[in-house]
Each structure stands twice: as C-alpha cells, then as structure tokens.
Amino acid sequence: MAKKNNKHHYEMTTIRTYICLAACALCATFTACNSDDDPNYGPSFDSPSQQAAQGSFAGTFSRVQVGTTDTLKAEGTLTITATDTLNRARITYACNDMEELAKTAAFAVNIAHADQGYTIINKSADIALLGRVGNDQNISASFTKAVRSGRKTVRYNYSFDGHRQ
C-alpha cells in the first residue's frame, strides 16, 4: 500500500507543479514590459529615405570577372534619384573606362533608413546591388552584373566607394 501512496503523492506533486507553471505563464502573458503611455516606435525621420539619400557620388569602381582575379579600377559616378514611391529610388552609374557601365540605363532599388545612414538593395536577374550611404556622405556599394560578350555572357563583380559631390 505504501508504494501506491508514494505514486499518488508523486502524481499530485507533478500536477501541482504543472498548474503553477501554467499560472506563471498566464501572468507573464499579461505583464507589460514598459509603459503604454509612451510607446517607442523608433526614430522619426524628417524626409523619406529616397529623398534624403539622393545625390551624385564620385568615386572609384573596381571590377573583377567572376572566376578570375583580374581587377580593373577606374573613376566614375553613381547617382541616386528619388522616385514618387516611398523607399524606392533609381540608380545610374557612369564610368568611361568600363564600357559596360557607360551604357547602363537606370534601375530601381529599395532604399531605407538604417543605423546612421541608408541601405540600398536590389536583386534581379540582371543586377544584384547592396549598398550603404552613411551620414558622413560616403557611399559603398557592390553589385554583380551580367554582360554579353560575343556569344557568351560574362559576370562581373563590381564595388564602388565614393563621396557625395
């Protein structure tokens, strides 16, 4: 009989423990982490990101053909132009020493406020770009571009480092 009482005692203790844990979890669910009187939605910004980050940047392009180590560096410009759509801009770049960049049309990017600046991103079949404009007016961007060369397509990795003009 003693064994049955011990088993019953163990089962009741386990059930009470689960009930206590459930009660604690329920209380924690309805406990506020901070005051609802002063919600913190993050920083507010005076202007949309696409307008604040727009401008022309002068700097250096670096190009490496995928699968090789051949590097070409040349001076050029990258321009961000605001659109009417929130968090969208258009980018154009120009570099006379890199023929494939001299012929490129503007393409759309997503742009957003980020820690002390703006992030820029685009991912499409033709071009994938990731960049950052800092509050110090410097820009750093890298992108991959497929270029038709005769009967084959060659992929290049580019980087651009520049400063607002």
N, C-alpha and C positions, 0 to 999 in steps of 0.2 A: 504494500500500500504506500510505503514511503516513496517508492520510485514514481508512482502516479502523481503524488502531491508535488514532487520536485518538477516533474514535467509540466504539470498545470501551472505552477508558480513561474517557470521559465516562459511559458507561452503568454501569460498575463503580463509579465515584465516586458517582453518583446512588443506586445500590442500597445502597452502604455508608452513605450519609447517611440513607436511609430506615430502615435497620436500626438505626442509632444512635438515631434519633428514637423508634423503637418501643421500644427498650430503656429509654430515659429515661422514656417514658410509663409503661411497666410498673413501673419502680422507683418513680415518683411515686404510682402507684396504691396501693402497699403501704406508703407512708410515713405515719406518724401525725402529725397536726397538733398534738396535745397528749397528755398522759399519760392512759392509760385508768384509772389508779388513782384519779383524782379527777374523775369526769365532771361537767360543768356543765349541769344541766338547767334553769337559770334560777332565779329566786327561788321559794321555797316560801311558801305563804300559810297563816295560822292558821285561816282560815274560808273557806267557799265564797263566791264573789263575790256571789251573790244575797242572802246573809245579811249580808255586810259592807256592802253598798251600800243596804240597805233603810232606809226612813225617810220622813218627811214634809218637804217642802221648800216654803217660802213665797217668793213672788217675783212677777215681772211677766210676763204673757203679752202678746205682740204678734201681731196678726193682720193679714194683707194678703190681699185677694181676688186670686186669680190673674188676671192681665190688667189689673189696676188698680194705682194707687199709694195707694189709701185705706188708712190704717193706724188700727187701734184698739188701745189699750193698756189693760190692766186688771190689778188684783191678783188672785192666785189661789194655788192649791196644786197640787203634783204629788206623788203618793205612790207609792213603790216598795215592794211587798210580796213577800217571798221565797216561793218555792214549794218543794216537795219535790224537784223536778228540778234537777240540777246545772246551773248557768249559765242558769237561767230564772227570771223574776220577772213580776209583774203590775204594771201601771201604771194609776193612776186620776188624773184631774185634775179640778179644780173651779174655776170662775170664774163668779160670779153675773152679771157684766156681759157675758158672752158666752154667750148662751142655748144654743148648740150644744155648748159644753163642759160645761154644767151637767147635761146629760142623758146623758153618755157613760158606758158601762159599762167595767169594767176590761178591759185587753187584754194579751196575753202579749208579752214581749220577751226577747231574748237579752242576757245581761249577762256581762261577763268582766273579769278583772283586766287593767289596762293601765298604762302608764307613769304612776306616781304617782296612781292612781285606778282608775276603771272606765269601760268603754264600754258603751253601751246601744244596741241596734239592733232594729228590727222593720221588715219590708217585707211588706205585704199589700195586697190590693185596696182595703181601706177606709182604712188609715192606714199611713204610712211614717214611722218615727221614727229619729232619730240623736241620741245624747246622750252626755254625759260627766259623771261625778261625780268631782270631784277630792279629793285628800286634805285640801284646805282646807275641805271640806264644802260647796263650791259646786257647783251643777248648772247645766248649759247643755244645752238640748235644742231641736231643731227638728223639726217634723213637718208633713205635709200631710194634710188631712182633706177628704173629700168630704161635702157637706151638701146634703140635699134641700131645695129651696126652691120650693114650689109644684109646677109641672110640670117643673122643670129641676133639675139638680144643679150646685151651685156648689162650686168647690175653693178652699180657703184654705190659705195657708202660715202656720204659727204658729212662734213661738220663745218659749222660756221661760228666764229666768235667775232663779235663786233660791239660797237658803241653807237648810241643814238646820235644822229647828226644834228 
